[in-house]
Amino acid sequence: MYIDLNELWHLLEQVIVWAAALLKLGLLFCAVGIVAGLMKWSVWWGKTLTVISLGIAAFLTLGLDFLGSLMT
């Protein structure tokens, strides 16, 4: 089946927009994890939750930066 170049480009743009939205949602969940971990910092899982949430947020930020560089 033949897909012309404009349709393919539009599909790629839609995929990038959806990926950016999902990455931003992931950053929101990481922020919730960081706050919850900081509230329970006195127990071991609070420290673990904070550190893991920060690490995942860093990777999500790199992903958003990469998507931003694709669109420019």
Summary of the structure (lengths in Angstrom):
residues: 72
radius of gyration: 17.3
end to end distance: 29.7
largest distance: 59.8
contacts: 183
relative contact order: 0.14
helix: 88%
strand: 0%
